[in-house]
């Protein structure tokens, strides 16, 4: 990666010059792509994302939005505490570290913040991962079997072994493709020294997500035998390898 910073009057853009030598504010404007018939909005999460057809191929444009009760007050604004501490710059650099370690995550293209007094708004562009379905969609269709569960466990273990902490590890942020699995959405994630405490907390969060999204009538005993134990065993094997 060739990290490059472009400063603007109201903020800055951080981008990988090896992917694209020039990234300007238009890349982060949905209307810029809509005018070229190169935009498709995908609903979901906190406001959805836009799939954009850029000169370097299909990418995902995500505008950062708050969730929960604080969203009513601040919406898409975050308190300013320095450029390097903005969410998009932090996620961009974490994704770069993930790629450097050969882990399956989104390839970062560009990140932007815009200042608004003591607050800022933020956007991130990553390469689109083709032919994906979320693990949540597999659950809804009732096709999460022991083999897929084991693949998920091995995936999480690879990230944990490298000290990559995912702040919101759930079934919506695991992508399943014909060639393998990916983790996405590393907002607020960071690199940490691998310790038992946060690794187990991450797994418990994933477990709650899987149980919440399991089809109605799915017995806990069935979940333990068919999903969770294969996942946990694969996790432990991979982490210790």
C-alpha positions, 0 to 999 in steps of 0.5 A: 500500500502507498498511503497518501493524504489529500487535504481539503478546506473542510477535511482530508482524504486518505487513500491508497495511491497504488490502487488509484493515483487520484481520489477526490471528494466526488468519489464520496458523493453518491450523486457523482456516481448516480449521474453516471448510472454507476450507483446502487444503494443497498439497504441494511445496517445503519442506513445501508451502503452504496455500491459504486462502479469506479474506474478501479472496479466495483467498490462499497461506499459507506457513510458512517452513522451512529446507532442506538439512542445517541443517533437521535441526538448526533445522527452522523456526527462524531466528536473531533479529537484529531485526524488520526483518531477519526473513525474512517482513518482508523478503519482504513489503517486497520484494514491495511494491516489486515491485508498485510497479514493475509487475512480475508477482509475488505481492501481499503481504497479511501477514507474521508472526514469533513470537519463541522466545528467540534464534530466531523462526518465520515466515509469509507470506500473499500473494494467490493467482495463479489458473490457474497451472502452474509452468514445471517442470510445462511441462518435465515435459510437454515443452511448453517451446518457443522462444516460452515460453522467450523469455517466460521470458527477458523476464520475468527481464530485467524484474526484473533491470532493476529490480535485483530479485535472486531468491535461488532462480531456478528452474523451480518459481518461474516460474508460467505463466498464460493471461495471462502469467508470474509470479515467486514465492518471493522469500525472501532476495531483495533489491534490488541495483544491477544488475551483470553478475555477479549477473545472469549468476549468476542466469541460470546458476542458471535454466539448471541448473534447466531442464537438470535438469528436462528430459525424459530423453534431451533432448540438450544441443544441442537444449536450446541451440537450442530453449530456451536461445538463445531465452530468452537472446536475449529476455532481452538484448533486454528488458534493453537496451530 
